[in-house]
Amino acid sequence: MAGWTSTVVIVTAVGAVQLLALGILGEYVGRLYAASQARPSYYVAYDSEEEQRAP
């Protein structure tokens, strides 16, 4: 069973890197989702009725 320890260490290290990357990606997607919830579904840049109401 030579090399068993190094194999376990390598597999554990790769798994740790994968979990870290997944956590960073999850934070990014979660913050994007939260930011998109605070925005209106559309934005009115110009109101043509505003000019008609002016005296």
PDB file of N, CA, C and O in Angstrom:
ATOM      1  N   MET A   1       0.818  -1.185   0.000  1.00  0.00           N
ATOM      2  CA  MET A   1       0.000   0.000   0.000  1.00  0.00           C
ATOM      3  C   MET A   1       0.867   1.256   0.000  1.00  0.00           C
ATOM      4  O   MET A   1       0.573   2.232   0.691  1.00  0.00           O
ATOM      5  N   ALA A   2       1.903   1.214  -0.761  1.00  0.00           N
ATOM      6  CA  ALA A   2       2.777   2.377  -0.846  1.00  0.00           C
ATOM      7  C   ALA A   2       2.088   3.481  -1.638  1.00  0.00           C
ATOM      8  O   ALA A   2       1.467   3.212  -2.667  1.00  0.00           O
ATOM      9  N   GLY A   3       2.193   4.711  -1.171  1.00  0.00           N
ATOM     10  CA  GLY A   3       1.600   5.847  -1.866  1.00  0.00           C
ATOM     11  C   GLY A   3       0.168   6.139  -1.470  1.00  0.00           C
ATOM     12  O   GLY A   3      -0.446   7.052  -2.021  1.00  0.00           O
ATOM     13  N   TRP A   4      -0.377   5.388  -0.532  1.00  0.00           N
ATOM     14  CA  TRP A   4      -1.771   5.591  -0.120  1.00  0.00           C
ATOM     15  C   TRP A   4      -1.960   6.942   0.542  1.00  0.00           C
ATOM     16  O   TRP A   4      -2.954   7.620   0.284  1.00  0.00           O
ATOM     17  N   THR A   5      -1.047   7.336   1.370  1.00  0.00           N
ATOM     18  CA  THR A   5      -1.160   8.609   2.087  1.00  0.00           C
ATOM     19  C   THR A   5      -1.118   9.781   1.128  1.00  0.00           C
ATOM     20  O   THR A   5      -1.922  10.706   1.246  1.00  0.00           O
ATOM     21  N   SER A   6      -0.196   9.759   0.183  1.00  0.00           N
ATOM     22  CA  SER A   6      -0.102  10.867  -0.773  1.00  0.00           C
ATOM     23  C   SER A   6      -1.345  10.934  -1.658  1.00  0.00           C
ATOM     24  O   SER A   6      -1.768  12.026  -2.039  1.00  0.00           O
ATOM     25  N   THR A   7      -1.927   9.805  -1.985  1.00  0.00           N
ATOM     26  CA  THR A   7      -3.146   9.794  -2.794  1.00  0.00           C
ATOM     27  C   THR A   7      -4.305  10.422  -2.020  1.00  0.00           C
ATOM     28  O   THR A   7      -5.060  11.217  -2.581  1.00  0.00           O
ATOM     29  N   VAL A   8      -4.452  10.083  -0.768  1.00  0.00           N
ATOM     30  CA  VAL A   8      -5.514  10.650   0.057  1.00  0.00           C
ATOM     31  C   VAL A   8      -5.316  12.148   0.221  1.00  0.00           C
ATOM     32  O   VAL A   8      -6.288  12.902   0.163  1.00  0.00           O
ATOM     33  N   VAL A   9      -4.094  12.594   0.423  1.00  0.00           N
ATOM     34  CA  VAL A   9      -3.810  14.019   0.577  1.00  0.00           C
ATOM     35  C   VAL A   9      -4.145  14.772  -0.706  1.00  0.00           C
ATOM     36  O   VAL A   9      -4.729  15.854  -0.645  1.00  0.00           O
ATOM     37  N   ILE A  10      -3.792  14.230  -1.848  1.00  0.00           N
ATOM     38  CA  ILE A  10      -4.067  14.891  -3.131  1.00  0.00           C
ATOM     39  C   ILE A  10      -5.570  14.962  -3.395  1.00  0.00           C
ATOM     40  O   ILE A  10      -6.080  16.002  -3.813  1.00  0.00           O
ATOM     41  N   VAL A  11      -6.274  13.865  -3.153  1.00  0.00           N
ATOM     42  CA  VAL A  11      -7.727  13.848  -3.363  1.00  0.00           C
ATOM     43  C   VAL A  11      -8.415  14.827  -2.419  1.00  0.00           C
ATOM     44  O   VAL A  11      -9.350  15.520  -2.820  1.00  0.00           O
ATOM     45  N   THR A  12      -7.964  14.889  -1.175  1.00  0.00           N
ATOM     46  CA  THR A  12      -8.539  15.828  -0.211  1.00  0.00           C
ATOM     47  C   THR A  12      -8.263  17.271  -0.616  1.00  0.00           C
ATOM     48  O   THR A  12      -9.140  18.125  -0.487  1.00  0.00           O
ATOM     49  N   ALA A  13      -7.065  17.551  -1.099  1.00  0.00           N
ATOM     50  CA  ALA A  13      -6.712  18.906  -1.519  1.00  0.00           C
ATOM     51  C   ALA A  13      -7.542  19.335  -2.725  1.00  0.00           C
ATOM     52  O   ALA A  13      -8.025  20.466  -2.776  1.00  0.00           O
ATOM     53  N   VAL A  14      -7.707  18.446  -3.687  1.00  0.00           N
ATOM     54  CA  VAL A  14      -8.523  18.767  -4.867  1.00  0.00           C
ATOM     55  C   VAL A  14      -9.975  18.994  -4.456  1.00  0.00           C
ATOM     56  O   VAL A  14     -10.624  19.909  -4.963  1.00  0.00           O
ATOM     57  N   GLY A  15     -10.484  18.183  -3.555  1.00  0.00           N
ATOM     58  CA  GLY A  15     -11.854  18.365  -3.068  1.00  0.00           C
ATOM     59  C   GLY A  15     -12.022  19.687  -2.338  1.00  0.00           C
ATOM     60  O   GLY A  15     -13.052  20.347  -2.473  1.00  0.00           O
ATOM     61  N   ALA A  16     -11.020  20.076  -1.567  1.00  0.00           N
ATOM     62  CA  ALA A  16     -11.085  21.351  -0.853  1.00  0.00           C
ATOM     63  C   ALA A  16     -11.097  22.521  -1.826  1.00  0.00           C
ATOM     64  O   ALA A  16     -11.833  23.487  -1.623  1.00  0.00           O
ATOM     65  N   VAL A  17     -10.300  22.447  -2.867  1.00  0.00           N
ATOM     66  CA  VAL A  17     -10.270  23.509  -3.879  1.00  0.00           C
ATOM     67  C   VAL A  17     -11.614  23.579  -4.600  1.00  0.00           C
ATOM     68  O   VAL A  17     -12.108  24.673  -4.873  1.00  0.00           O
ATOM     69  N   GLN A  18     -12.203  22.449  -4.906  1.00  0.00           N
ATOM     70  CA  GLN A  18     -13.511  22.426  -5.561  1.00  0.00           C
ATOM     71  C   GLN A  18     -14.588  23.036  -4.670  1.00  0.00           C
ATOM     72  O   GLN A  18     -15.416  23.811  -5.148  1.00  0.00           O
ATOM     73  N   LEU A  19     -14.589  22.703  -3.401  1.00  0.00           N
ATOM     74  CA  LEU A  19     -15.575  23.276  -2.481  1.00  0.00           C
ATOM     75  C   LEU A  19     -15.377  24.780  -2.326  1.00  0.00           C
ATOM     76  O   LEU A  19     -16.358  25.519  -2.242  1.00  0.00           O
ATOM     77  N   LEU A  20     -14.156  25.240  -2.286  1.00  0.00           N
ATOM     78  CA  LEU A  20     -13.873  26.672  -2.195  1.00  0.00           C
ATOM     79  C   LEU A  20     -14.381  27.392  -3.445  1.00  0.00           C
ATOM     80  O   LEU A  20     -15.018  28.441  -3.343  1.00  0.00           O
ATOM     81  N   ALA A  21     -14.102  26.831  -4.619  1.00  0.00           N
ATOM     82  CA  ALA A  21     -14.567  27.441  -5.865  1.00  0.00           C
ATOM     83  C   ALA A  21     -16.095  27.458  -5.923  1.00  0.00           C
ATOM     84  O   ALA A  21     -16.682  28.442  -6.375  1.00  0.00           O
ATOM     85  N   LEU A  22     -16.736  26.398  -5.480  1.00  0.00           N
ATOM     86  CA  LEU A  22     -18.192  26.341  -5.469  1.00  0.00           C
ATOM     87  C   LEU A  22     -18.772  27.372  -4.503  1.00  0.00           C
ATOM     88  O   LEU A  22     -19.798  27.987  -4.793  1.00  0.00           O
ATOM     89  N   GLY A  23     -18.130  27.558  -3.374  1.00  0.00           N
ATOM     90  CA  GLY A  23     -18.583  28.571  -2.421  1.00  0.00           C
ATOM     91  C   GLY A  23     -18.455  29.979  -2.971  1.00  0.00           C
ATOM     92  O   GLY A  23     -19.355  30.798  -2.781  1.00  0.00           O
ATOM     93  N   ILE A  24     -17.352  30.277  -3.651  1.00  0.00           N
ATOM     94  CA  ILE A  24     -17.162  31.598  -4.252  1.00  0.00           C
ATOM     95  C   ILE A  24     -18.195  31.827  -5.344  1.00  0.00           C
ATOM     96  O   ILE A  24     -18.774  32.910  -5.432  1.00  0.00           O
ATOM     97  N   LEU A  25     -18.431  30.826  -6.169  1.00  0.00           N
ATOM     98  CA  LEU A  25     -19.431  30.934  -7.228  1.00  0.00           C
ATOM     99  C   LEU A  25     -20.832  31.116  -6.644  1.00  0.00           C
ATOM    100  O   LEU A  25     -21.628  31.893  -7.172  1.00  0.00           O
ATOM    101  N   GLY A  26     -21.133  30.410  -5.567  1.00  0.00           N
ATOM    102  CA  GLY A  26     -22.429  30.556  -4.914  1.00  0.00           C
ATOM    103  C   GLY A  26     -22.636  31.946  -4.341  1.00  0.00           C
ATOM    104  O   GLY A  26     -23.729  32.502  -4.445  1.00  0.00           O
ATOM    105  N   GLU A  27     -21.608  32.509  -3.741  1.00  0.00           N
ATOM    106  CA  GLU A  27     -21.700  33.884  -3.231  1.00  0.00           C
ATOM    107  C   GLU A  27     -21.956  34.866  -4.367  1.00  0.00           C
ATOM    108  O   GLU A  27     -22.774  35.776  -4.235  1.00  0.00           O
ATOM    109  N   TYR A  28     -21.261  34.681  -5.472  1.00  0.00           N
ATOM    110  CA  TYR A  28     -21.408  35.573  -6.629  1.00  0.00           C
ATOM    111  C   TYR A  28     -22.829  35.507  -7.191  1.00  0.00           C
ATOM    112  O   TYR A  28     -23.452  36.542  -7.432  1.00  0.00           O
ATOM    113  N   VAL A  29     -23.334  34.309  -7.398  1.00  0.00           N
ATOM    114  CA  VAL A  29     -24.683  34.146  -7.942  1.00  0.00           C
ATOM    115  C   VAL A  29     -25.730  34.657  -6.950  1.00  0.00           C
ATOM    116  O   VAL A  29     -26.708  35.284  -7.355  1.00  0.00           O
ATOM    117  N   GLY A  30     -25.536  34.400  -5.679  1.00  0.00           N
ATOM    118  CA  GLY A  30     -26.473  34.879  -4.661  1.00  0.00           C
ATOM    119  C   GLY A  30     -26.533  36.395  -4.599  1.00  0.00           C
ATOM    120  O   GLY A  30     -27.614  36.967  -4.460  1.00  0.00           O
ATOM    121  N   ARG A  31     -25.396  37.047  -4.699  1.00  0.00           N
ATOM    122  CA  ARG A  31     -25.381  38.510  -4.673  1.00  0.00           C
ATOM    123  C   ARG A  31     -25.979  39.088  -5.944  1.00  0.00           C
ATOM    124  O   ARG A  31     -26.654  40.117  -5.893  1.00  0.00           O
ATOM    125  N   LEU A  32     -25.746  38.450  -7.083  1.00  0.00           N
ATOM    126  CA  LEU A  32     -26.379  38.902  -8.333  1.00  0.00           C
ATOM    127  C   LEU A  32     -27.897  38.771  -8.237  1.00  0.00           C
ATOM    128  O   LEU A  32     -28.626  39.665  -8.667  1.00  0.00           O
ATOM    129  N   TYR A  33     -28.367  37.674  -7.680  1.00  0.00           N
ATOM    130  CA  TYR A  33     -29.803  37.465  -7.536  1.00  0.00           C
ATOM    131  C   TYR A  33     -30.416  38.504  -6.599  1.00  0.00           C
ATOM    132  O   TYR A  33     -31.472  39.065  -6.895  1.00  0.00           O
ATOM    133  N   ALA A  34     -29.759  38.757  -5.478  1.00  0.00           N
ATOM    134  CA  ALA A  34     -30.269  39.739  -4.527  1.00  0.00           C
ATOM    135  C   ALA A  34     -30.281  41.143  -5.134  1.00  0.00           C
ATOM    136  O   ALA A  34     -31.206  41.918  -4.890  1.00  0.00           O
ATOM    137  N   ALA A  35     -29.268  41.465  -5.914  1.00  0.00           N
ATOM    138  CA  ALA A  35     -29.211  42.781  -6.544  1.00  0.00           C
ATOM    139  C   ALA A  35     -30.296  42.927  -7.603  1.00  0.00           C
ATOM    140  O   ALA A  35     -30.841  44.016  -7.782  1.00  0.00           O
ATOM    141  N   SER A  36     -30.611  41.861  -8.296  1.00  0.00           N
ATOM    142  CA  SER A  36     -31.634  41.945  -9.340  1.00  0.00           C
ATOM    143  C   SER A  36     -33.037  42.055  -8.740  1.00  0.00           C
ATOM    144  O   SER A  36     -33.944  42.547  -9.411  1.00  0.00           O
ATOM    145  N   GLN A  37     -33.238  41.614  -7.503  1.00  0.00           N
ATOM    146  CA  GLN A  37     -34.543  41.703  -6.866  1.00  0.00           C
ATOM    147  C   GLN A  37     -34.889  43.137  -6.478  1.00  0.00           C
ATOM    148  O   GLN A  37     -36.066  43.479  -6.367  1.00  0.00           O
ATOM    149  N   ALA A  38     -33.891  43.968  -6.274  1.00  0.00           N
ATOM    150  CA  ALA A  38     -34.126  45.342  -5.837  1.00  0.00           C
ATOM    151  C   ALA A  38     -34.416  46.282  -7.001  1.00  0.00           C
ATOM    152  O   ALA A  38     -34.763  47.442  -6.780  1.00  0.00           O
ATOM    153  N   ARG A  39     -34.282  45.810  -8.219  1.00  0.00           N
ATOM    154  CA  ARG A  39     -34.462  46.665  -9.384  1.00  0.00           C
ATOM    155  C   ARG A  39     -35.875  46.525  -9.936  1.00  0.00           C
ATOM    156  O   ARG A  39     -36.476  45.455  -9.851  1.00  0.00           O
ATOM    157  N   PRO A  40     -36.402  47.606 -10.500  1.00  0.00           N
ATOM    158  CA  PRO A  40     -37.731  47.496 -11.122  1.00  0.00           C
ATOM    159  C   PRO A  40     -37.649  46.670 -12.410  1.00  0.00           C
ATOM    160  O   PRO A  40     -36.577  46.516 -12.995  1.00  0.00           O
ATOM    161  N   SER A  41     -38.794  46.146 -12.837  1.00  0.00           N
ATOM    162  CA  SER A  41     -38.784  45.321 -14.045  1.00  0.00           C
ATOM    163  C   SER A  41     -38.566  46.152 -15.303  1.00  0.00           C
ATOM    164  O   SER A  41     -38.134  45.629 -16.331  1.00  0.00           O
ATOM    165  N   TYR A  42     -38.868  47.460 -15.221  1.00  0.00           N
ATOM    166  CA  TYR A  42     -38.558  48.345 -16.338  1.00  0.00           C
ATOM    167  C   TYR A  42     -38.298  49.739 -15.797  1.00  0.00           C
ATOM    168  O   TYR A  42     -38.633  50.046 -14.653  1.00  0.00           O
ATOM    169  N   TYR A  43     -37.701  50.574 -16.624  1.00  0.00           N
ATOM    170  CA  TYR A  43     -37.338  51.919 -16.220  1.00  0.00           C
ATOM    171  C   TYR A  43     -37.865  52.896 -17.260  1.00  0.00           C
ATOM    172  O   TYR A  43     -37.600  52.737 -18.452  1.00  0.00           O
ATOM    173  N   VAL A  44     -38.604  53.896 -16.823  1.00  0.00           N
ATOM    174  CA  VAL A  44     -39.146  54.901 -17.730  1.00  0.00           C
ATOM    175  C   VAL A  44     -38.175  56.076 -17.743  1.00  0.00           C
ATOM    176  O   VAL A  44     -38.034  56.793 -16.753  1.00  0.00           O
ATOM    177  N   ALA A  45     -37.513  56.260 -18.872  1.00  0.00           N
ATOM    178  CA  ALA A  45     -36.517  57.315 -18.967  1.00  0.00           C
ATOM    179  C   ALA A  45     -37.130  58.642 -19.386  1.00  0.00           C
ATOM    180  O   ALA A  45     -36.557  59.700 -19.128  1.00  0.00           O
ATOM    181  N   TYR A  46     -38.293  58.594 -20.033  1.00  0.00           N
ATOM    182  CA  TYR A  46     -38.882  59.810 -20.559  1.00  0.00           C
ATOM    183  C   TYR A  46     -40.392  59.700 -20.442  1.00  0.00           C
ATOM    184  O   TYR A  46     -40.975  58.694 -20.847  1.00  0.00           O
ATOM    185  N   ASP A  47     -41.024  60.715 -19.897  1.00  0.00           N
ATOM    186  CA  ASP A  47     -42.474  60.729 -19.744  1.00  0.00           C
ATOM    187  C   ASP A  47     -43.040  61.806 -20.657  1.00  0.00           C
ATOM    188  O   ASP A  47     -42.858  62.995 -20.397  1.00  0.00           O
ATOM    189  N   SER A  48     -43.722  61.404 -21.720  1.00  0.00           N
ATOM    190  CA  SER A  48     -44.238  62.370 -22.690  1.00  0.00           C
ATOM    191  C   SER A  48     -45.402  63.170 -22.117  1.00  0.00           C
ATOM    192  O   SER A  48     -45.664  64.279 -22.581  1.00  0.00           O
ATOM    193  N   GLU A  49     -46.096  62.644 -21.134  1.00  0.00           N
ATOM    194  CA  GLU A  49     -47.209  63.369 -20.534  1.00  0.00           C
ATOM    195  C   GLU A  49     -46.742  64.510 -19.635  1.00  0.00           C
ATOM    196  O   GLU A  49     -47.507  65.427 -19.336  1.00  0.00           O
ATOM    197  N   GLU A  50     -45.494  64.450 -19.212  1.00  0.00           N
ATOM    198  CA  GLU A  50     -44.958  65.504 -18.354  1.00  0.00           C
ATOM    199  C   GLU A  50     -44.953  66.856 -19.088  1.00  0.00           C
ATOM    200  O   GLU A  50     -45.231  67.887 -18.476  1.00  0.00           O
ATOM    201  N   GLU A  51     -44.643  66.859 -20.377  1.00  0.00           N
ATOM    202  CA  GLU A  51     -44.626  68.094 -21.152  1.00  0.00           C
ATOM    203  C   GLU A  51     -46.031  68.643 -21.358  1.00  0.00           C
ATOM    204  O   GLU A  51     -46.219  69.859 -21.395  1.00  0.00           O
ATOM    205  N   GLN A  52     -47.008  67.773 -21.491  1.00  0.00           N
ATOM    206  CA  GLN A  52     -48.382  68.215 -21.721  1.00  0.00           C
ATOM    207  C   GLN A  52     -48.966  68.853 -20.465  1.00  0.00           C
ATOM    208  O   GLN A  52     -49.812  69.741 -20.580  1.00  0.00           O
ATOM    209  N   ARG A  53     -48.551  68.439 -19.281  1.00  0.00           N
ATOM    210  CA  ARG A  53     -49.067  68.994 -18.034  1.00  0.00           C
ATOM    211  C   ARG A  53     -48.479  70.361 -17.715  1.00  0.00           C
ATOM    212  O   ARG A  53     -49.076  71.124 -16.956  1.00  0.00           O
ATOM    213  N   ALA A  54     -47.328  70.681 -18.278  1.00  0.00           N
ATOM    214  CA  ALA A  54     -46.665  71.961 -17.971  1.00  0.00           C
ATOM    215  C   ALA A  54     -47.477  73.126 -18.572  1.00  0.00           C
ATOM    216  O   ALA A  54     -47.927  73.028 -19.713  1.00  0.00           O
ATOM    217  N   PRO A  55     -47.668  74.210 -17.832  1.00  0.00           N
ATOM    218  CA  PRO A  55     -48.463  75.348 -18.356  1.00  0.00           C
ATOM    219  C   PRO A  55     -47.714  76.153 -19.390  1.00  0.00           C
ATOM    220  O   PRO A  55     -48.246  77.130 -19.917  1.00  0.00           O
TER     221      PRO A  55
END
